[in-house]
């Protein structure tokens, strides 16, 4: 027992003796066990915290992604709203312009739908309009050799107003009526037009076709429908080469035929601005009277 201490613990149950090195050994074992357990508990807790942190980070990233997506979506929506507002304003301005051109009174209490309804003709009304008023091509031409307006006459060499357009075409090219009407004149004209056909249409419109071939396809008093053959191109009268001189007049006022050649159901309202010498308001009102819109 040399160099060893004995510790005696006495209580009501008696006395117990412990060698000091055994006590230290047990304490050391307990400390080691506690340390090991604490270590593994610490590892487990750290792992839990890491997993929890990663999970929270993942959720944060997902929320950030969603927030960015919502921000971009909101930005797109704002741009769409701004574009829609601009488009709506442009449409409203266009409607106001058409109302002004047609002489329609604007009532601020009328809805946009009603204002559009007042301007838009039904397909049947448009068909009626295009059957009665000159429109579309009258000949398969090779282009325009002389436009509408002031020019220097190619033969007379003097400045004068050209009341129509000259369409290049080979002799014998078919010519068709641009709208329903009655033949007012069909024959030779000595004023330089050569063989001339004049069609009187509805609502004060007339069309003239000059320098035609001498072929009696139609005669004075004949009724023609839009698209009917009325003759063939030629080189008669005061002419520098084969072509068709084409005029459109409204109560004797010359109009630019190119506007009517390009006129169709897709752009029918554009002519209200291009040809302001025509009383479009009265004409549209008459059309809607002839063929009311179905309720």
Secondary structure, 3 states (H helix, E strand, C coil): CCCCCEEEEEECCEEEEEEHHHHHHHHHHHHHHHHHHHHHHHHHHHHHHHHHHHHHHHHHHHHHHHHHHHHHHHHHHHHHHHHHHHHHHHHHHHHHHHHHHHCCCCCCCCCHHHHHHHHCCCHHHHHHHHHHCCCCCCCCCCCEEECCEEEECCCCCCEEEECCEEEECCCCCEEECCCCEEEEEEEEECCCCEEEEEEECHHHEEEEEEEECCCCCCCCCCEECCCCEEEEEECCCCCCCCEEEEEEEECCEEECHHHHHCCCCCCCCCHHHHCCCCCHHHHHHHHHHHCCCCC
